[in-house]
Amino acid sequence: MRQLPFKTSLLALATFAAFAAQAADLKIGVAEALSGGAAQYGVAIRNGFELAASEINAAGGINGNKIELVVADEQGKKEEAINVFKKLIFQDQVLMVFGPTLSNSAQAADPIAQAAKTVAFGTSNTADGITSIGDYVFRNSVTEADVLPETIKTAVKNAGIKKVAVLYGNDDVFTKSGYDNFKKALDDLKIPVTTTETFAKGDVDFKAQLTKIKASGADAIVLSALLAEGAPIMVQARQLGLNVPIIGGNGMNSVKVFELAKGNSDNLYVGSPWSASNATPENTKFIKAYNEKYKTAPDQFAAQAYDAMYIAAQALKGVKISGNLTADRAAVRDALPNAKWTGATGAFQFRRATDKAGKPAGYDAQQTPIVSVTKGAEFVIAK
C-alpha cells in the first residue's frame, strides 16, 4: 500500500482536526424535576427541549454543530437543584443551563450560575425576583405580575364575578409571589375579598379553608397553588358544593389538571402566552410533532421549553465557538438579549429586568398572555 508523504499526512490530520473542532457538539444543560411532585411539569419541559433539539439537529444543527442535551433530575428540590447546577456547570462543563422547574429552586440555584458566569434560562419560573439575581439569568416564562391581572379581568367579565375568596400556599416562593400579584390586581380592580385562606406544601385536606370560603359568599376562588395541592382543592371544593369559577396562576395551567382533578376541573381560568386552541401555523406544527413523538398532548410548559430551545438556537447562530468555555459562555450571554423568535407561544423577545436597587439585571419575557378556561378536558380561549 502506498503511504502518503509525511507533510501530506500532517495536512490531512490538521484538516480533520479543524473539521472536528468545527463540528463539535454544543453541550447544553437541562436541569428539571423528572421525579417527585413537580415532575408533572418537568417531564413535559424535558420533552419540549428534546423535541426542539432533535428538529434543530435534523436540520443541520447550529452552524454545523449539533446540540447535545445533558439532562439531570433536580427533583423539584432546592438542595438538589443547587447540586445539579454545580454538576452541569463545573463537571459537565455545559455552555448554558435550562431550568430549574420551580421558582423556589431557581431562587436557590440561579446564583450558582450567575457566580460562574453561565446562563441560567428558566422556562417555567414566574415568581417575582428571579431575574433580579443577575445578568446571566433569563426566562421566557411570562411573570405572574404580567399574567394574573389579565386572567382576573377576563374571568370577571365572563363570569360576572363581584367578590372573591383567596386561597394560596404560604410556604413557597412561587405561590407567595402569586398571592402578592393576585392581591395587587384585585386591589387595582377594586374587587372585594371575602376571606383569605392559606395552606402548606404537602397538605391533603382543604375542607376547613373551603368551608370558610363557601360561608363567605364568594363568587369565585382566586387560587395560587401548584398542581399537587391545586387539583385536590378543586375536587374538594366541588364535593362541598362550591361550584364557583376558580382563577388560577401558572401552576394550574397544565393538562395534568384534567387527570388529577378527576372530572372536577371545569371553570378554571388561567393565563399564558400559549394555548392549545391557538391555531397559528407554528403552534399547529408544534402540537402535531409533540403528539406524534410522545403520544400525548403538550401543555404550556412543553411549549415554552420548545420555544426556549429555538430562542437559544437563534442566539447561538451568532456565536463563534472558540473552545474557551469562559469566553463562549460570555458570548452566549451577550447574544441572547437580542434573540427573537415566533414559535408555539407566539412572537417573543426579551426585556431587561432590574434588581431591588433598580439597576439592570437579567432578562424577562415580553409576550402577550392568552386567558383560557377549562371545559370538559380542554383549555378553551376565553373571549
N, C-alpha and C positions, 0 to 999 in steps of 0.2 A: 504493500500500500504506500502511495506517495505521501510523504509528510509535507505539511505547509512550512514555508520558510519561517524562521523564528519571529521576524518582525511582523509577518502577516498574522501569525498566531496571536501575538500581543495585541494587534489591532482588532482582531476578531473578539478577543476576550474583553477589550475595552468597550467595543461596541455593544457586546452582550451586557456588560455591567451597566452601561449607560441606559440601555433599554430596560433592564431590571429595575434600575432606580426610578425611571420614569413611570413604570407600570406597577409601582408599589401599592400595596393595599393602604387605604385610609382607615385607620383603626378609630372607631367611634364608640364610646361607652354608652351603654343603656342600663341605667340603674332604676329598676321598677319593682313594685311589690307583686311578686309572682306567687306568693303564698300568704296565708293569713287573710284577715278580713278585707284588706284593701286590694286583694288580688282581683276582685270583681272589676276594678278599674285597670290595674296593672297589666293583666293579661291582654286586654283589648289594646292597651297602649303599645305593648311589645309587638302585637300583631300588626298594628299600623306602621310601625317602624320597619318591620321585616318586609311587609308588602311594598312599601315605597323603595326600600333599598334594593329589593330584587328587581323592580321595574327600572330603576336608575342603572343598575349593573347590566341588565339585559340590553339597555340602550347604549352601552359603551362606557358606562361609568362616568367619572368626572375627570375631564382632561386625560382620558385613558386609564385613570386609576380606578380600581374597584373599591367599593365600601365594604369594610369588614366590621360588622357589629359585634362588640364584646358585651354580652348580656349578663347581668348579675341581679340576683334577687335580694332586694333590700327589705323585704317582708313587711313594709309599711311601718317600720320601727325606726325611731330617731337614731339610736345607737348603731343599728345595722346599716342605716343609710350613710353614716359617717364612715364606718368600716369599708363599705363598698366603694364610696368615693375615693378613699385613700388607696384601695387596691387598684381601681381603674386608672387613677392619675399617676401614682408612683410606681406601681408594679407592672401593670399592663401598658402604661405609657400611651394612653389614648390621646387623640388630637383634641377632643372635646367630650363632654358628658351630657347626655339627655337624662332628665329625671331630677329628683326622685318623684314618686307618685303623689304623696300628700304634702300639703303646705307645712304641717308640723315637721316633717322630715326635711323639707327644703330649708327651713329656718335653721336646722341643726347642721346640715351637710354642705349647703352652698358656701358658707365661709371657708370651708376646706378648699374648694375650687378657686374662690377669689384669692386666697393667700397663695395658691400655687399658680396663679395667673393662667387658669384653664377655664374655658367657657363652660358654665352650667346652664343648660337650656331646659326650662320646665315647660311641659305641655299640659299640665293638669293642676298647677298651683295658682290659686286665685285669691288667696288671702292678702290683706294689706301688708306692705313692708318687705315682701320677698325681694324685689329688685332694688330696694334701698341698700341691700347688703354690699353691692359694689358693681363696678363697670364690666365685670366678666359674667354677670348674671342676666340672663334673658328669659323671656317666656312668650309663648304665643297663645296662652290661655288668657282670655279676657277677664279682668278682675271683677270680683263681686261688686265693687263700688260702681263699675260701669254697667253691669247687667241688671242688678236687683231693682233699681228704680223703674226700669222699663218693664220688668216682669210684673211688678206690683201694679203699675199703671194699666197694663193690658188686662190683668185679672180683674181689677176694679171695674174697668169699662165693660168687660164681657159678662161678669157675674153679678154686677150691681152691688158690690161689697161696700158696706158703710162702716163697719168696725171689725177689728181683727184681734185674735189672740196670738201671742208669740211663744214659740217653743224652740229652745236651742240647747246644744251641747256646750257646757260651760268649762270644759277641761281640754279643749283642742283649739289650736291656733286658727284653723280654717273655720270651725263652727262659731267661735267667738267673733272672728272678723265678720262673718256673715251676719251675726246678730247686730254688730255695730252698724253695718251698712243698711240692714233692714230698718233698724231704729231711725237712722237719719232719713231714709227715704220716706218712712211713714210720717215722721215729723214734718218733712218738707211738703208732703201731700195732705197734711192735716187730717190724717186718718186715725181715729181714736183706737187705743189699745185697751182691750177689756181686762187682760191679765197677761203676765209674763211668767212662764214656767221654764225650768231647766232640767237637764238630765246629764248623765256622765257616760263616757265610753264603756261599753260592756253591759249597760242596763238592758233588761229584757222586759220589764213590767212598767208600762207608762200609764196605767189606768188612773192613778191618782191625779196626775197632771191633766189628763184628758177629761176627767170628770169635772175638774175645776173649770176647764175651758168650755165644756158644754154648759155648765151652770152660768157662765159669764155672758152667754147670749151672742158670742162672736159669730160673724157671717163667714169667716174664713180663718184658717190657721196659717200663720207665717212660720215656716219651719226651716231652721238651719241645722242640717244633720247630714252625716254620711249614711250610705245605704244600710249599713249593718244595724243602725238604730232607726233610720227613717222609714224603712219598709215595714218593720213591726209596728211602728207608730201609726202608719196608715191602716194596717189591719185592725189594730185595737180601737182606733177611732171609729171605724165603721161598725165594729162589734158593739160599741156603746151607742150606736145610732147617730153618731156625729158625722153626717154626710156632707159637710160643707167643703168648699174648694180648699185645696192646700197649695200654698205658694212656696215653692222650694228653691233652694240655691243650687249651685253647681254640683254638689254631692248627690243630688237626687236625679240628675239628668243622665240616666243610663237605662238601656233596655232591660237590664237586670231587675229593675223595679217591677216589671210585669211578672217575673218568676217569683221574686221574693215577697211581693205583696199579695200573692195568691188570689187574684181576681178583685182586689180592693184598691186598684191603682188609678181608677178613673178620677178626673177632675184635678189632676196635679199640674200646676203651671210651673214651667221652668224656662230659663233664658240661656241662649248660647249662640255663637256665630253659626253653628251647624244645626241642620235639621234633616232628618231622613226624607222629609216631604219637600225639600228644596230641590227642584228638578233642573238645576243647571247642568250643562254638559260635564263639567269637572266632577260634580258630586255624583251624577249618574254613573260615570265611569268608575269612580272610587267604590261606590256601593256594590256594583256588579263584580268588580275584581275581588273585593273583600268577601263577598258571599261565595264566589267560586273557590277561593283559596281556603277559607275557614269554615264553610258550610253553616254559617250563622250570620245574623245581621250585625253590622257595625253600630257603634254608638259615637257620641260626641268625642270621647277620649281616644278612640281609634282614629277618628277623622283628624283630630288635632295633632296626633303623633305623625300620621301620614303626611300632613302638610308641613310639619316641622322638619321632617327629613328633606323634603323638597326645598324648603326655605334655606336650610343649611347647605344643600347642594348648590343653590344659586350663589351663595356666598363663596363656597369652596372653588367654584369655577374661576373666580378672580384671584385665588391664592396660588402662588408659585411655591409648591412644597420643596423645601430646601434640604430636609433631612435633619435640620437643627430643631429639635422638638420645642424648645423655648421660643424660638423665633416663629415657628409655624403656628404655635398656639396663639401667639400675639397677633399674627396675621389673620387668623380666623376671627378673633375678637374684633379686629379693625374692619373686616369685610362685612360682618353680619348686620350692623345697623342699617346698611344701605340695601339689604336684600328685600326684594318684593316678590310676591307670588300670588297668583289666583288659583285656588285649588278647591278642595271639597268644602272648606269653610268660607269660601268667597275670597274677595280681594284682601290682601294682608300687607301691612308694613309695620315697622317698629316705631315707637315713640319713646323719647328719653324720659326716664323716671328720675326722681330726686330722692335724696336721703332725708333724714329727720331735720337736718340743718338747712335744707333747701338747696343743697349742692347737687349737681348732676351725678347720677349713679348708674344703675343698669337700664334695661330696656323692656317696656311693656308692649302689649299688642294694641294696635289701633284697628278695630273692627266694629261693625255694627251688629248688635245681638238680634237674634230671632227668638220670639217668645212662642213656645209650643204648649199645648195642653194634651193630656192623655185621654184617649177614648178607645175602649177595648184594649188591644195590645199594641197601640200605636201612639206616637207623638204626632199630633196634627198642629200645623201652624195656626196660631190664634190671631185672628184678624183684629 
